[in-house]
Amino acid sequence: MTLSYVPGDSLAHRLDPRSKLLVQAGFAAAAYAYTTPRGLAALTLLAVACLRLAGGGPRDLWTYRAAFPVLLVAPLVAGATLGPPWFRVERAATTGLASYRVLLILVVAAGYVRSTPVRESRAAIQRAVPGKPGQFLGTGVALVFRFLPLLKRDLLTAREAVRARGGGALPVRERVRLVAVAGINRAFGRADRLGTALNARCFAWNPTLPRLALGPADYPALAVGGGLALAAVATLA
């Protein structure tokens, strides 16, 4: 399963992308400011609410499965020492809370991606950052959202091809090398075709983007995002 925009009529789908970006930014700031278990418990409820308001669920997080082993192993690595006492619980606990904060941010991000079309994300960024930098960032975000699923599909196809040719009997290192080389070759091929397509279609840095307008439902979202950011600043001050 690849995380991408899913059309729907949920509350998050009806929000302006700028208010959703503010909620994400405020949530990330609060997650790094409130590091206690009580603070993270409150942020957990908010993260789950963000994903549910976008019509999502636990299945939407499966696309982040590559990050889960890292988040789980990080506390063990941080707590391990080369001498007595061999394992420091306080270090492992600190790193474990940091891993959990990253997981919460991924949950909120999953709700945003699921409920926001790529064109609206680009429009929000270009309106927030004026000039060429905003156009560059908006274009980059649009390309990333569109091509990451394709690159992931290429890697899965390469892995299945290696397996179909008896690659399961090869050492893990050799299998990884074959899949990585095939994935990189396909990525470069897609990049070449993308450049050709952009030239053929007279790529414009400033195309006609969808109109954005704040609605009544956006004001509570703006208040939540602003409140989280202010709370984070107040805690760090």
VEXDREN-2710 file (C-alpha; in Angstrom, 1 decimal):
% VEXDREN-2710
k/r/px/py/pz
1/MET/0.0/0.0/0.0
2/THR/1.3/3.4/-1.0
3/LEU/0.3/6.5/0.9
4/SER/-1.2/9.0/-1.5
5/TYR/-4.2/11.3/-1.9
6/VAL/-7.6/9.6/-1.5
7/PRO/-10.7/11.5/-2.6
8/GLY/-13.3/11.8/0.1
9/ASP/-15.6/14.1/1.9
10/SER/-14.1/14.0/5.4
11/LEU/-13.5/17.1/7.4
12/ALA/-9.8/17.2/6.6
13/HIS/-10.6/17.0/2.9
14/ARG/-12.7/20.2/3.2
15/LEU/-9.9/22.1/5.0
16/ASP/-7.6/24.6/3.2
17/PRO/-4.2/23.1/2.8
18/ARG/-2.6/26.1/4.5
19/SER/-4.5/25.4/7.7
20/LYS/-3.5/21.7/7.6
21/LEU/0.2/22.7/7.1
22/LEU/0.0/25.0/10.1
23/VAL/-1.5/22.1/12.2
24/GLN/1.4/19.9/11.1
25/ALA/4.0/22.5/11.9
26/GLY/2.5/23.3/15.3
27/PHE/2.2/19.6/16.1
28/ALA/5.8/19.0/15.2
29/ALA/6.9/21.9/17.4
30/ALA/4.8/20.7/20.3
31/ALA/6.0/17.1/19.9
32/TYR/9.6/18.2/20.5
33/ALA/8.7/20.6/23.3
34/TYR/6.5/18.3/25.4
35/THR/8.7/15.3/26.0
36/THR/7.0/13.9/29.1
37/PRO/4.8/10.8/28.9
38/ARG/1.8/12.9/29.9
39/GLY/2.4/15.4/27.1
40/LEU/3.0/12.7/24.5
41/ALA/-0.2/11.0/25.6
42/ALA/-2.2/14.2/24.9
43/LEU/-0.4/14.5/21.5
44/THR/-1.2/10.9/20.7
45/LEU/-4.9/11.6/21.0
46/LEU/-4.5/14.6/18.8
47/ALA/-2.5/12.7/16.2
48/VAL/-5.1/9.9/16.0
49/ALA/-7.8/12.5/15.7
50/CYS/-6.0/14.1/12.8
51/LEU/-5.8/10.8/10.9
52/ARG/-9.4/9.8/11.7
53/LEU/-10.6/13.2/10.5
54/ALA/-8.9/12.5/7.2
55/GLY/-10.8/9.2/6.9
56/GLY/-7.7/7.2/7.6
57/GLY/-6.7/4.4/9.9
58/PRO/-3.8/2.1/10.9
59/ARG/-3.5/0.8/7.3
60/ASP/-2.4/4.2/6.1
61/LEU/0.7/3.9/8.4
62/TRP/1.8/0.7/6.7
63/THR/3.6/2.7/4.0
64/TYR/6.0/3.9/6.7
65/ARG/6.9/0.3/7.7
66/ALA/10.6/0.8/6.6
67/ALA/11.0/3.3/9.4
68/PHE/9.4/1.1/12.1
69/PRO/12.5/-1.1/12.7
70/VAL/14.7/1.9/13.0
71/LEU/12.4/3.5/15.6
72/LEU/12.2/0.2/17.6
73/VAL/15.9/-0.5/17.5
74/ALA/17.1/3.1/18.3
75/PRO/16.4/2.9/22.0
76/LEU/18.3/-0.4/22.3
77/VAL/21.3/1.0/20.5
78/ALA/21.2/4.2/22.6
79/GLY/21.0/2.3/25.8
80/ALA/23.8/-0.1/25.1
81/THR/27.3/0.6/26.5
82/LEU/30.7/-1.0/25.9
83/GLY/31.3/-1.5/29.6
84/PRO/29.4/-1.8/32.9
85/PRO/26.5/-1.4/33.4
86/TRP/26.2/-2.5/29.7
87/PHE/22.8/-0.9/29.3
88/ARG/21.6/2.5/30.5
89/VAL/17.9/2.6/30.9
90/GLU/17.7/6.4/31.1
91/ARG/19.3/6.7/27.7
92/ALA/17.1/4.1/26.2
93/ALA/14.0/5.8/27.7
94/THR/15.0/9.2/26.3
95/THR/15.6/7.8/22.8
96/GLY/12.4/5.8/23.0
97/LEU/10.4/8.9/23.7
98/ALA/12.1/10.6/20.7
99/SER/11.2/7.7/18.5
100/TYR/7.6/7.9/19.6
101/ARG/7.6/11.6/18.8
102/VAL/8.7/10.8/15.3
103/LEU/5.9/8.2/15.0
104/LEU/3.3/10.7/16.0
105/ILE/4.5/13.2/13.4
106/LEU/4.3/10.5/10.8
107/VAL/0.7/9.8/11.8
108/VAL/-0.3/13.5/11.4
109/ALA/1.6/13.6/8.0
110/ALA/-0.3/10.5/6.9
111/GLY/-3.6/12.4/7.5
112/TYR/-2.4/15.4/5.5
113/VAL/-1.2/13.4/2.5
114/ARG/-4.4/11.3/2.4
115/SER/-6.6/14.4/2.4
116/THR/-4.7/16.9/0.3
117/PRO/-4.3/16.9/-3.5
118/VAL/-0.8/17.5/-4.8
119/ARG/-1.9/20.6/-6.7
120/GLU/-3.3/22.2/-3.5
121/SER/-0.1/21.5/-1.6
122/ARG/1.9/23.2/-4.4
123/ALA/-0.5/26.1/-4.4
124/ALA/-0.2/26.5/-0.6
125/ILE/3.6/26.5/-0.6
126/GLN/3.9/28.9/-3.5
127/ARG/1.5/31.3/-1.8
128/ALA/3.4/31.0/1.5
129/VAL/6.9/31.4/0.0
130/PRO/6.9/34.2/-2.6
131/GLY/9.0/34.4/-5.8
132/LYS/11.2/31.7/-7.4
133/PRO/12.0/30.0/-4.1
134/GLY/8.3/29.3/-3.5
135/GLN/7.9/28.1/-7.1
136/PHE/10.9/25.8/-6.8
137/LEU/9.6/24.4/-3.5
138/GLY/6.1/23.9/-4.8
139/THR/7.4/22.1/-7.9
140/GLY/9.6/19.9/-5.8
141/VAL/6.8/18.9/-3.5
142/ALA/4.6/18.1/-6.4
143/LEU/7.2/15.9/-8.1
144/VAL/8.1/14.1/-4.9
145/PHE/4.4/13.3/-4.1
146/ARG/3.9/12.0/-7.7
147/PHE/7.1/10.1/-8.2
148/LEU/7.8/8.5/-4.8
149/PRO/5.0/5.9/-5.4
150/LEU/6.4/5.1/-8.8
151/LEU/9.9/4.6/-7.5
152/LYS/8.6/2.4/-4.8
153/ARG/6.7/0.4/-7.4
154/ASP/9.9/0.0/-9.4
155/LEU/11.8/-1.3/-6.4
156/LEU/9.1/-3.9/-5.7
157/THR/9.0/-4.9/-9.4
158/ALA/12.8/-5.4/-9.3
159/ARG/12.6/-7.4/-6.2
160/GLU/9.9/-9.7/-7.7
161/ALA/12.0/-10.1/-10.8
162/VAL/15.0/-11.2/-8.8
163/ARG/13.0/-13.6/-6.9
164/ALA/11.4/-15.0/-10.0
165/ARG/14.8/-15.7/-11.5
166/GLY/15.9/-17.7/-8.5
167/GLY/17.4/-14.8/-6.6
168/GLY/16.1/-16.2/-3.3
169/ALA/19.1/-18.5/-3.2
170/LEU/21.5/-15.6/-3.4
171/PRO/23.1/-14.0/-0.4
172/VAL/21.2/-11.1/1.1
173/ARG/23.9/-8.6/0.1
174/GLU/23.8/-9.7/-3.5
175/ARG/20.0/-9.5/-3.6
176/VAL/20.1/-6.0/-2.2
177/ARG/22.7/-5.0/-4.8
178/LEU/20.6/-6.3/-7.7
179/VAL/17.5/-4.6/-6.5
180/ALA/19.3/-1.3/-5.7
181/VAL/21.0/-1.2/-9.1
182/ALA/17.8/-1.9/-10.9
183/GLY/15.9/0.7/-8.9
184/ILE/18.6/3.4/-9.5
185/ASN/18.6/2.6/-13.3
186/ARG/14.8/3.0/-13.4
187/ALA/14.9/6.2/-11.4
188/PHE/17.4/7.7/-13.8
189/GLY/15.3/6.5/-16.7
190/ARG/12.2/8.2/-15.2
191/ALA/14.1/11.4/-14.6
192/ASP/15.2/11.5/-18.3
193/ARG/11.6/10.9/-19.5
194/LEU/10.4/13.5/-17.0
195/GLY/12.8/16.1/-18.4
196/THR/11.7/15.4/-21.9
197/ALA/8.0/15.5/-21.0
198/LEU/8.5/18.9/-19.2
199/ASN/10.2/20.4/-22.3
200/ALA/7.6/19.0/-24.6
201/ARG/4.8/20.4/-22.6
202/CYS/6.4/23.8/-22.1
203/PHE/6.8/23.5/-18.4
204/ALA/5.8/26.7/-16.6
205/TRP/7.3/27.7/-13.2
206/ASN/4.1/29.6/-12.4
207/PRO/1.1/27.6/-13.8
208/THR/-2.5/28.4/-13.0
209/LEU/-3.0/26.8/-9.6
210/PRO/-6.3/26.1/-7.8
211/ARG/-7.8/28.9/-5.8
212/LEU/-7.5/28.6/-2.1
213/ALA/-10.0/30.0/0.4
214/LEU/-10.4/29.6/4.1
215/GLY/-13.8/28.4/5.2
216/PRO/-15.6/28.2/8.6
217/ALA/-14.0/24.8/9.3
218/ASP/-10.5/26.3/8.8
219/TYR/-10.6/28.7/11.8
220/PRO/-10.7/26.0/14.5
221/ALA/-7.8/24.2/12.6
222/LEU/-5.8/27.5/12.5
223/ALA/-6.5/28.0/16.2
224/VAL/-5.2/24.5/17.0
225/GLY/-2.1/24.9/14.9
226/GLY/-1.4/28.3/16.3
227/GLY/-2.0/27.2/19.8
228/LEU/0.3/24.3/19.5
229/ALA/3.1/26.5/18.1
230/LEU/2.6/29.1/20.9
231/ALA/2.6/26.4/23.5
232/ALA/5.8/25.0/22.1
233/VAL/7.5/28.4/22.1
234/ALA/6.3/29.1/25.7
235/THR/7.8/25.8/26.9
236/LEU/11.1/26.4/25.2
237/ALA/11.4/30.0/26.3
END
